């Protein structure tokens, strides 16, 4: 490749169009960076779950696999990087490999080095530090991005928690978060001693905990990329949170919507400004590249509070990277790759940010992550495959055609479904069934699931089937007190 | 399986009878790597004196009742016995009353199926017996309950077989805090997760191992791994991660009444009938330390036992798939 400086979006796009070095996204599925292979030559996905049944040309899954017993995405990635088929695949394709991940740890870095690959993210150690919710508050404070009224403290007992909150003046209707964790697993709503007991094993002995006053708010997400030329900010998205049709986790993330009018212009503008400031502070802290912020928007006042920072790509990245601006200019993640490519570039980030702030740059989409929400366990015998689905007049949802492009969805009567749960898998409360992407909104103005979304969820779920696990029966007590007397 | 519940205030003829009955099998097992693979009597007694001095007089008394032989005494010391594994799940109910529920997953033919109620050394203890005076779960008159699960690690080292460590805790401790100190201190020869729950609803789980210091956690759930899965095939085989995830979800997502919570242990995925593969659920035990009560349960059956009003008895239990 030429050593010249890339001077505009057109040259950046061409640069990736002709990219020689193999770039790999290694993760459980390719969902987060869906479609990026079409912007970057030599971009491949290495995945644990084949959502496409072998039909996606750029997805590679090792064929010989144990049944899932992983505790985290990091575990999956570390497993993949040691798999012979994966190693052979990377070696066979040659070049100097570049790896991107959703999650990784120091072991992943070590394994990547063994394979002669560069990890195109800041170091795991720095990311872990930034990911810590308590550190996020501190960075936000430095950047002038305020967090919900909170106190950071260790919790020893319920009495101790009450005392801490009284001192901090944040009342007793609380949201607690431990330093790490996501999607509702480590967010606890605590109002009473009984609430506390349910979660005490996750709170006591976990070190400093973020204790917040519970506010009546809407969740929102915004993604950005910190580059040497400044922070580039994506659109403000709504968050789907805790809907019972989608997730058993109270407060758990279950999707997003992107639409230009989801929030008033003032709120959108404010969120963009705060995200920019936060990104500039991240650069000062040594972090660069892609990140996501959650903002909590007070329903009454419209005030914006910093919820959390994810120093990585996220479940919403697919939304950001398929927005209209991404097609008009380039997906946000392309700037992340650019930042790590060591290629020289010049970019007027404020011009870009202004353009992306234009409502015309957004068309309306939503995604829903559908989990098994029933309180039972069985083995999946049937689940809908990846592709385009149609909703019939009578509300039934039927498979129409295979596709791996979400833009292939033509109307609001069609949807793209990405399969995660496969026949043979355990189906338990909280297991991911798949992700449904539709055009248009899935929530009402009051941020409740709309009728159309409910129909889609129901339509997908009714095509999932399972068989019960074998149930044991020990006979009732054969009362026989005359046991062998010694 | 013939299950028996036996009470004897002080070591005596009943215990001696039990010893005679179980000893031939235990002797064969204990000798399976040869006599030289096991510590000597002198070493074993010294180990007991160093780590569990309070129960040495009781040990001496039991050795006497067992006939005073060298092998029997070495076996009864639980000092670095042959390796053994088990499955198991255990959890503390999140309601107000202190309640601990556990499944014991093991081979049916290598299990004592015996509840022992004793008043040894002036302390009343009842629990599920292993190796004649060891325990795999139990409760004492101070209102402290205890239970173990295998820690899912292959490492075998020098230390005590864990059932004796549980017995020692029952004989000498009154609170979860005291038990935590003992569990952190006494060496174990394999990895185990030991959960204790006291009458004030304080609890802790000690992740014990022969090759590293015990980790004392506030975990309310323990299955067959410690902080990370290390022995992948065992983990997969016993579905330890699934069971843990399932239990954690039960604890945090549901407001299960006590009965419903206990019921979850008697159904898959916690309840296992994989006996042909080596391990199945032999029983579910429920401990209520404040009331000094325990129950043994099988699907459709509840056998209540009380520390203060203990009634001896027996039952034939037919667990499908178990020989």
Interface residues (C-beta under 8 A of the other chain):
Chain A: X66 X67 X69 X70 X71 X194 X197 X198 X199 X200 X201 X202 X204 X205 X206 X248 X249 X250 X375 X377 X426 X428 X429 X430 X469 X470 X471 X472 X473 X474 X475 X476 X477 X478 X479 X480 X481 X482 X483 X484 X486
Chain B: X2 X4 X6 X13 X14 X17 X18 X21 X92 X94 X95 X96 X217 X218 X219 X220 X221 X228 X229 X232 X235 X236 X241 X242 X245 X246 X249 X251 X252 X253 X254 X255 X267 X268 X269 X271 X272 X273 X280 X281 X298 X299 X300 X301 X303 X313 X314 X315 X316 X317 X318 X319 X320 X321
